[in-house]
Amino acid sequence: MVNYLFKKSFQLKTFKPTNYNDLWGKRGVFSTIRVIGKKPNYILFHDHIKNINLSLKKLNISFALSEKKLLLLITPLLSKIKKHDHLLRIALNSKILSISLRKRSESVKNFDAILYSYQRSNPLLKNLYYKKILKRLSSINTQKREIVLFKNNFILEGCTTNILCISNKKIYVPKTNFYKGTTMKYILSKTKRESKKINISIHELFKFDEIILVGTGKGVISLQSIDKIDWKPKSNLIYKELLSIYNKLM
């Protein structure tokens, strides 16, 4: 069970406190930001807020979240914590802004994945229709395992991560029908490696030398195995390079 340091909701028009609502299953959007350091450092803060506002616009919700206003709300709540490595969740619908903070858990080295045939509702947005995914995640130890979504035998994304497949030192990502996370976009913008969008079949995963998971909570993880598929990494070269890029953010 997740141990939250705080859970708060505010009326969107006035920012007055209201009863907490996590907003799961509602028409709206969310994002998760990693917070580190003695003085809170919000990793890729601007990019996360930009993505939230773009998603709100695409859902025709006439509101834009101000970075300044958000910081005014969360700074007093985080100031009591001596040292951070936490995950800040921000969720909005047309009436409510909800924020919560929880401790970030480190993932184990021997990380594996299971495949699950499912495509998120409106997958190009980080929307709040997430209850089916949350139910699946509650059935596993997320420090040791990820659930990788696929449809029509093509890989889409992890429930909490994006997926990068490596072959001959080149990076391949799924073509469409997944949310392009902030962490993935940052890492791909910084690496000198060539990246290409392709349809990645679950039946051809054995061709890839590495499979790397990236996301706010997980950071950068080298996948070591996939349940019911005879695949193992042949290298960790690109993983080390991408991890180095990510660690510079810290």
Buried (B, 14 or more C-beta within 10 A) or exposed (E): EEEBBBBBBBEBEEEEEBEBBBBBEBBBBBBBBBBBEEEBEBBBBEBBBBBBBEBBEEBEBEBEBEBEEBEEBBEEBBEEBEEBEBBBBBBBBBBBBBBBBBEBBEBEEEBBBBBBEBBBEBBEBBBBBBEBBEEBBEEBEBEEBBBBBBBEEBBBBBBBBBBBBBBEEEBBBBBEBBBBBBBBBBBBEBBEBEBEEBEBEBEBBEEBBBBBBBBBBBBBBBBBBBEEBEBEBEEBEBBEBBBEBBEEBE
